[in-house]
Amino acid sequence: MSDKTRRALKDFGLTDYEVKTYVALVEAGPMPASELSTHAGVPYSKIYEIIGNLERKGWVETEQGRPSKYYPKAPTMALESSKIRIE
């Protein structure tokens, strides 16, 4: 994903780790937290907190199971959620 896109995600209120996590999901597809931590370059000790933040902000969905898998929401849907939260 381009630097311009990453900056835009930050402008919508995502932190560096949240941007890295969301981009990893968009680029590599759904995956469990352990893989996501590696792909995103986010410490494993932080990944669940980051996923929770992204879920609350409307950027990620969780599929329950063993292990749980995390899916990126479509950028247009995520942006809508962000706009609604801001208003």
Buried (B, 14 or more C-beta within 10 A) or exposed (E): EEEEEBEBBEEBEBEEBBBBBBBBBBEBEBBBBEBBBBBBEBEEEEBEEBBEBBBEBBBBBBEEEEEEBBBBBEBEEBBEBBEEEEE
